[in-house]
Every structure is written in structure tokens, then in C-alpha cells.
């Protein structure tokens, strides 16, 4: 298990725009090393934009992103290419390369960033598939997999280079509750057993309660809460309170038994 | 509805009006609303104040839309919806909020600002295309020297897909075009007794113009469209971002192998096209003109020099690069979904052919000068 510094990732005064529209307003946040931090908030609050900024898939308007002890907000692409093998990202739909088999997908980062012999790469691919509980599917194409399997396969690719920090973008989106729960369990295991710093973007309250050590809550592009889930549930900030209240105390929107019989 | 309280009978079934009161009956649903709306057009509604819904048995969003239309027709005067049944009341409550104003129609007047915006947009496209082309050339050249930037065997695969698989169609079409060109040429030349010059005509036409042009058009249709749709789809499905997130440059990993393959394949396919086109000429020459094959080939090759061969290959190469850049650029512009991928593919084919024709004009002027 890895030794961790206090903060694996620190964001200061992060602003981001889509055209003239400001999506993130001076966001400050600290992500603890070796912990699972959930970035939560309502749809459109800027969660995914924060993730894409932190990964430098889009360039922030201003602010600093301190990752592995250095500010990456203005790093050139060449520098980022060297840094990225230490980072893993699981995209919302998995983003497996459709033209390659699952096995070839997982071997892509290994072939590109290491000089390992082919047989070792093959062994790593099988091990990673075993880790995500997907044995024997290395020869299948991504289009032959179910949504949950595709995400697991993508997770195997994400973990191929043993990253120090892994980002998950809406991991439970589009999955049935059972598959979502097993993916959550896997995320927790990865964090606990491998000591990986995990940052999960989600708005699924059930998932948040299952996995989060800490939580960052965004509201309309502003960070309005940072702390543990227990603290979040006690938080007096209206948007946070509403978020938890809707998830736990909202009466079920279904018909009464009488209506259902009609 | 002839038994309708004190209302004047207007319609057979669903609509009854007595000036300020309108009685609607039956189902106000998407299947009934068109007929009811037609009936309502015959009713004077200027003094309408009340719509009696007590006899409406069902209401859906089409019915709501029709009622809103009635209200809007009163130009701000209030309209009371009276006595709805519980189901109808529930629907009315669901849509109780103020209706959203439709977005204003786009301006049709063109201003100076619009023209400047368009120019800025076009300049932006050219700059982006120029930058992307530079990146493609740089990373392709680097991949020739250091082939580890892409998957092992990817260049070979692309050569097969773009080049080898295109051989049958390039050869067939070139042969047919060669035959057509030779037939047309032979008829005209025979009028002046210039039958033997058919070889000269075919040699120049196939090598300088038709060979590279035909190849480019076929490659645009086969490979240019495929590249644009592949890159576009990869953008939509976050595959390009996933590559970047893994520390892999998409231009180096995805595009460079295709570019290397294009560089090898397009000049060769152009030579093939010109050669097979000439064979079409040989066929016409021997069967219609009576010129022996050997004489035709000797004459055709005699009129062509080394510069022509170089010209043929250079033209093929530059056409190939133009298709590559245009298709990649169109694919990279995709931001939406499947519709945009289709649009990008069409755009790639149209723009590539346009670029080829423009390049051909430049080549022709250069050659003549």
C-alpha cells in the first residue's frame, strides 16, 4: 500500500468557461491522499467540468491545480503526457476503443508507456480483468459487452499502469442497482487494498453513502461544502441540505395501492 | 349535443357556443383535437369568457395546447375553465404554470457585424485546420522514425485497408473510364485521320489528369469518409479524451498511421489507375482504331517523360494528403451526436473533392507555365 501525503490534489481559485458562460467560479478544494472523495451536486452544477479541468482535458480560465506536488494548470501537453500515466480516468460510458478487443484496450497504455515484453503485458491484462471480475472476455469486442461489463473493462484499462490517483465520472450512471452496488464495492476495495486516491463524480446519493470518505459539494459552479458525508448531512447550506433531504425523506412518487389496482 | 343546455348548436358532437360561453364535450385528445379545432374555427370567439369542461371526459397535452390557443386568441382577456372532471382538473393542474414563450425567430437581416463574424469564423477554421495539419505532419514524420507512438502493425493494417482493398475498385473504374475516354477520343480523331494519336491523348490524359483524379475521388469516398466518421465517433464516445487521459496523443496514435499509409498508398494507386486506364485505351485502339497494342504502348510511353511520372506520383500524394487533412479536420469538429457524425462525413467528402479540384487547377496552371 502506498504512503500518502496529506493532499493528493489541491485546487485553488479554479475558474472555467464554456464560451462566455462561466461554469466554475473560483473553486477551492483539497482531495486527501488514499481516500475516496466524492464530488457531488445537482446536474449541471459543474462536476464533470471540474473533473475535465483537473485532468487538463480542457484548460482552466484561471486558478491553480496542484497534483503530485506541482501546479499543472499551465503545463504544456508534452509535460502532461509524461504525468498522465500516474493518473487513471474512468469515463462515464467507459470510452473503450471500439476498434480493439477488450484485451487490446487494456494493453494500450502498457504498450505506449512501457517496454514490457508482450507476454508480460498479456499477463497484466489477464490480472487486471481478474481484478474487476471479468475473466475470459479479453477476446471480445466492447460492443459485445453489457453496460456494466464495459465499465469494468474500462476500469481494468484505467488500472493497467497502477495509477496513484483514479477519477471516476458518474460510475453508476446507466447501471442497474445491483451492478452499481458491485462497482461501488470494487471502488472501495481498490482504495482500501491498493491505497489509491479516488475521486468520484456522481449525484447518486446511495452511491455516495456507500463509498465516500469525504465529499465536495458543488452548487452552480461554486464549492459550497467540503468534509465528511456525516458532516454533509448536518450541513446547513440550503443546496446540500436539499440534496440529502430529497434523497432520504421524499415520499415515493408512486400510486397508492387503490390507484394501482385501477 | 343537441340537448346542450342553452347553447346554440354549432357542431354535431364536441363544440357548442352561445357567445361568451363555449361548451366542449367528449375527449380532448390528440386524435380528436384536429377535428375540434376545425369546428372551433367556425365559431365566433371574440367575446368568449368561459369554457365549460364538465362534459370533457379526457384531456391530454394536445387538448391543453388547444385550450391555450383559445386563451391566446383573446388577446389578454381572461378565460375561465369551468367545472372540469377530476381527471381533467389533474391534467390542468399539471400544466398550470405560465406557458413558456417560444424563442424569438432568428433574425434574417444580415448586418456588417454578421459578415465580420462569418469572416472571423472562416479565419478560425483555416487557422485550426492549419494547426491540425502541422500536428499531423509532425507526428507522422516522428512516427516514421520512432514507430512506437502507435499500435504495432497499425500502418500495415492501414495500407491494406486504404490501399490493397481499394485496388479492385480503382482498377475497374480506371479501366472503364479509359475505355470511355478512348472511344470518345477515337471518334473525334478518326474524323481528321488522327487515329494513331489516340495513344498520345490517352497517355497524357490518364497520367496527367485522370489517374490521380480518379484515385483521389475513390479514396475520398472509401477512406476519407471512413476517417471522418471514425474520428467523429471517437470524439462523441470520449475515446479521444480517454487516449489523452492515458497520456497518448490522439494525433500520434490514431491519425499518424493513417497518414503514413496514405503517403505510401496514394502515389501507387495513382500509377495503377493511369496504367489500367491506358489498358482500356489499348483495348479500344486494337478493336476500333486498328492500331496494334505494342504500337499504342510505345507511342503512349514515348510522349511521356520522367517528369510526367513524377508529376503523377506527386499529384497522387498531395491529393491524398488533402483528403487526409480535410477528413481529420471534419472528424475533429464533431461535438454532438450521431447526426453530427453523419454531417461531418458528408462535409469531409464534399470538402475533400473541392480541395482536390482546387489543387488540380493549381497543378494544371503550374504544368502549363
Contacts between the chains, C-beta under 8 A, distances in Angstrom:
chain1	res1	chain2	res2	distance
A	52	B	241	7.9
A	55	B	245	5.7
A	57	B	241	5.3
A	57	B	244	6.1
A	57	B	245	6.7
A	77	B	249	7.5
A	80	B	247	7.4
A	81	B	247	4.8
A	81	B	248	7.7
A	81	B	249	6.7
A	82	B	247	7.1
A	83	B	247	7.3
A	84	B	244	7.6
A	84	B	245	6.3
A	84	B	246	6.3
A	84	B	247	3.3
A	85	B	246	7.3
A	85	B	247	4.9
A	87	B	245	7.1
A	89	B	242	7.0
A	89	B	245	4.1
A	89	B	246	7.9
A	91	B	238	4.6
A	91	B	241	6.9
A	91	B	242	5.7
A	91	B	245	7.8
A	92	B	238	7.3
A	93	B	237	6.3
A	93	B	238	6.5
A	95	B	237	6.1
A	95	B	238	4.0
A	95	B	239	5.2
A	95	B	241	6.8
A	95	B	242	3.7
A	96	B	239	7.6
A	96	B	242	7.9
A	97	B	234	7.8
A	97	B	239	5.6
A	97	B	242	7.7
A	97	B	243	7.8
A	98	B	233	7.4
A	98	B	234	7.9
A	98	B	237	7.1
A	98	B	239	7.1
A	99	B	230	7.7
A	104	B	151	7.8
A	108	B	151	7.6
A	108	B	243	7.9
A	108	B	246	6.8
A	108	B	248	7.1
A	109	B	246	4.7
A	109	B	247	7.4
A	109	B	248	7.3
A	111	B	151	6.9
A	111	B	152	7.4
A	112	B	148	7.6
A	112	B	149	7.7
A	112	B	246	7.2
A	112	B	247	7.3
A	112	B	248	5.2
A	112	B	253	7.4
A	113	B	246	8.0
A	113	B	247	6.4
A	154	B	242	8.0
A	157	B	246	7.9
